[in-house]
Amino acid sequence: MKTLIAASLATLSVAAHVGTAIAADMTYSEPAPTFQESGPSGGVRIGYLDCAIGSGFGYVLGSAKTADCAFTSVIGGEPMDQYSGAIKKFGVDLGYTAKGRIVWAVFAPTAGYHKGSLGGLYGGASAEATLGAGVGANVLFGGTEGSIHLQPISVSGQLGLNIAATGTSMTLTPAS
């Protein structure tokens, strides 16, 4: 078993060096991920956006809640940028939730990030089920017209009693 693992690692190492040598001979260049995996559109994961969602009631046909978010880089691990915003839902949204949290991976074409890059309007859909502790899924697209973007699919967690299947919009504004 140990020899199989050692042989596999050696093969991977050789394959990585051969791939690098072949890439050096190419006449064009593509940005390669430097420190994280590739994202849904070929970018590099540069960090994550962690949002604390305010408590509130779902009013049968929708809800509106505040969002306080922090962008954290994968390098250093300290929050680099703060955002405030709102999440609005239109559709079936029944119940009450508190202490919600949503986390998105953040991707860019290269390893760079500029303050405020995630500001903008995102739209899509959400589904949640909560009985005490619950989970939800969000599919949101949009933001600025820039190249930095959120992973479209995220998972949320919250406490309360709620069921929701809604169209969703989220607005993020860089905190001053």
C-alpha positions in Angstrom: 0.0 0.0 0.0 2.8 2.4 0.9 4.6 1.7 -2.4 1.3 2.3 -4.3 0.9 5.7 -2.6 4.6 6.6 -3.2 4.3 5.6 -6.9 1.1 7.7 -7.3 2.8 10.8 -5.7 5.9 10.4 -7.9 3.7 10.1 -11.0 1.7 13.2 -10.1 5.0 15.1 -9.5 6.4 14.1 -12.9 3.1 14.9 -14.6 3.1 18.4 -13.0 6.6 19.1 -14.2 5.8 17.8 -17.7 2.7 20.0 -17.8 4.8 23.0 -16.7 7.4 22.3 -19.4 4.7 22.0 -22.1 3.0 25.2 -20.9 6.4 27.1 -21.1 6.6 26.1 -24.8 3.1 27.4 -25.7 2.8 30.7 -27.7 -0.2 32.0 -25.8 -0.7 32.3 -22.1 -3.7 31.8 -19.9 -3.9 32.9 -16.3 -3.5 29.8 -14.2 -4.8 29.4 -10.7 -1.9 30.4 -8.4 -3.1 29.3 -5.0 -6.7 28.0 -5.1 -8.9 25.9 -7.3 -10.6 27.3 -10.4 -14.0 28.7 -10.2 -17.2 28.2 -12.2 -16.0 30.6 -14.9 -12.3 29.7 -14.9 -11.2 32.2 -12.2 -9.1 31.8 -9.1 -10.7 31.6 -5.7 -9.4 34.6 -3.9 -11.4 34.4 -0.7 -15.0 34.3 0.6 -17.8 36.6 1.5 -19.4 35.8 4.9 -22.8 37.5 5.5 -24.7 37.8 8.8 -28.4 38.0 7.9 -30.7 40.0 10.1 -33.8 38.4 11.7 -37.2 38.9 10.4 -40.6 37.6 9.5 -41.6 36.1 6.1 -44.9 37.8 5.1 -46.5 35.1 2.9 -45.4 36.8 -0.3 -41.9 37.8 0.6 -39.5 39.4 3.1 -36.7 41.9 3.5 -33.7 41.4 5.8 -30.4 43.2 6.4 -27.0 41.7 5.5 -23.7 42.6 7.1 -20.9 41.0 5.1 -17.1 40.7 5.2 -14.8 39.7 2.4 -11.8 37.6 3.7 -8.9 36.8 1.5 -7.5 33.3 1.3 -4.1 34.9 2.0 -3.8 36.1 5.6 -7.3 35.1 6.6 -8.2 38.6 8.0 -11.4 40.4 6.8 -10.3 42.9 4.2 -13.5 44.6 3.2 -16.9 45.2 4.7 -20.3 45.4 3.0 -23.8 46.3 4.1 -26.9 45.3 2.2 -30.3 43.9 2.0 -31.8 40.6 0.9 -35.3 40.8 -0.5 -37.4 37.8 -1.3 -40.6 37.5 -3.4 -42.6 34.3 -3.3 -43.7 31.9 -0.6 -41.9 32.9 2.6 -43.7 31.8 5.8 -42.3 32.1 9.3 -39.5 33.8 11.3 -35.8 33.4 11.1 -32.9 34.7 13.3 -29.2 34.5 13.2 -28.9 33.6 9.6 -25.5 33.2 7.8 -24.6 32.9 4.1 -21.1 32.2 2.9 -20.0 32.5 -0.8 -16.7 31.7 -2.4 -15.2 34.8 -4.3 -13.5 34.3 -7.7 -11.4 36.6 -9.9 -9.5 36.0 -13.2 -6.2 36.5 -11.3 -5.2 36.8 -7.6 -6.1 40.5 -7.3 -8.9 42.2 -5.4 -9.8 45.9 -5.1 -11.9 47.3 -2.3 -15.6 47.5 -3.1 -15.4 45.1 -6.0 -18.3 42.9 -4.8 -20.7 45.8 -4.5 -23.8 45.7 -6.7 -27.1 43.9 -7.3 -27.4 40.1 -7.4 -30.5 38.2 -8.4 -31.8 34.7 -8.5 -33.7 32.2 -6.3 -33.6 30.8 -2.8 -35.2 27.9 -1.0 -35.1 27.3 2.8 -36.6 25.0 5.4 -36.2 25.8 9.1 -37.5 24.0 12.2 -35.2 25.2 15.1 -32.1 25.1 13.0 -32.4 25.1 9.2 -30.6 25.3 5.9 -31.2 27.0 2.6 -29.7 27.2 -0.9 -29.2 30.4 -2.9 -28.5 30.8 -6.6 -27.6 34.4 -7.2 -25.9 36.1 -10.2 -24.9 39.6 -10.9 -22.9 42.2 -9.0 -20.8 44.8 -10.7 -19.8 44.5 -14.3 -16.3 43.8 -13.1 -14.5 40.5 -13.3 -14.7 39.6 -9.6 -17.8 37.6 -8.8 -19.5 35.3 -6.2 -19.8 31.6 -6.6 -23.4 31.5 -7.9 -24.6 28.7 -5.5 -24.3 29.1 -1.8 -25.7 27.4 1.3 -27.3 29.3 4.2 -28.0 28.4 7.8 -30.5 30.0 10.2 -32.5 29.5 13.4 -36.2 29.8 13.5 -39.4 28.4 12.0 -39.6 29.0 8.3 -40.3 27.7 4.8 -39.5 29.6 1.7 -39.2 29.2 -2.1 -38.6 32.7 -3.6 -37.1 34.9 -6.2 -34.3 36.7 -4.4 -32.3 39.9 -4.8 -29.3 41.0 -2.8 -27.8 44.4 -2.8 -24.3 44.9 -1.5 -22.8 48.4 -0.7 -19.2 48.8 0.4 -19.1 50.1 4.0 -17.4 53.4 4.3 
